[in-house]
Amino acid sequence: MLVSAKEMLQKAKAGKYAVGQFNINNLEWTKAILLTAQEMNSPVILGVSEGAGKYMAGYTTIVGMVNGMLKELNITVPVALHLDHGSYEGCLKCIEAGFSSVMFDGSHYPIDENVAKTTELVKICNEKGMSLEAEVGSIGGEEDGVVGAGECADPDECKAIADLGVTMLAAGIGNIHGKYPANWAGLSFETLAAVQEKTGEMPLVLHGGTGIPEDTIKKAISLGVAKINVNTECQLSFADATRKYIEAGKDLEGKGFDPRKLLAPGFEAIKATVKEKMELFGSVNKAC
Ligand SMILES: [Zn+2]
């Protein structure tokens, strides 16, 4: 059964580790992430962007697929199904469809409007026992066509949103979605520490986890980050493994063109990436 991300993230914050949010794109992605979480005995959050939601034929299709896998694959670790960077309307659709967690990305609204819409969603999510992530300060890079500049959040605005009763808070601290440019300035630990100081127990979320150096990730966790989003890294490892298979001509040998064979190296590559991240984030054996 899907669970809210609340309990797993409160435990992570208290235990000084982070739970990974791995974004899904199709059946192979979902299965690879769920099986790895079970093998690692780690809690996990499956992220779905609105674009990926459309791609996978809608939110109810995704809920059906994920719930089916939890049962058929005997997944017993805590799993949350979470809308990533949702619009207000997207959040309502996912709540209706059976997601267990949503993110409302109101970072592009003036703070008053972000507060008003977040307040509405806090009420609905509380009634349904769901977790809600809010964002303050836009996170740079491009995600589903939404481009931001990688700004740093105002710690007072973070406190204002945290006090509304959200479950977890994404604060821009110089992080960027996608691959980091060579001239990236790095994370602003100063901002992170100031946000943590103002928001106390609130689990903080680090978006754009791909390509952030390991020691930086560890320091961010020590400063209150309890959820780290990984998306691009699984895409890169899947593409790399699939390219190697085709370049080696394996799709031309025997039944190598069978999608179950063609997609197998990419599937294994996602599993390896997820395992590596769970070890880095410290969530291994934290499932209960
Ligand atoms: Zn993000």
Residues whose N, C-alpha, C, O or C-beta is under 5 A from the ligand:
A	BS01	ZN	H207 G208
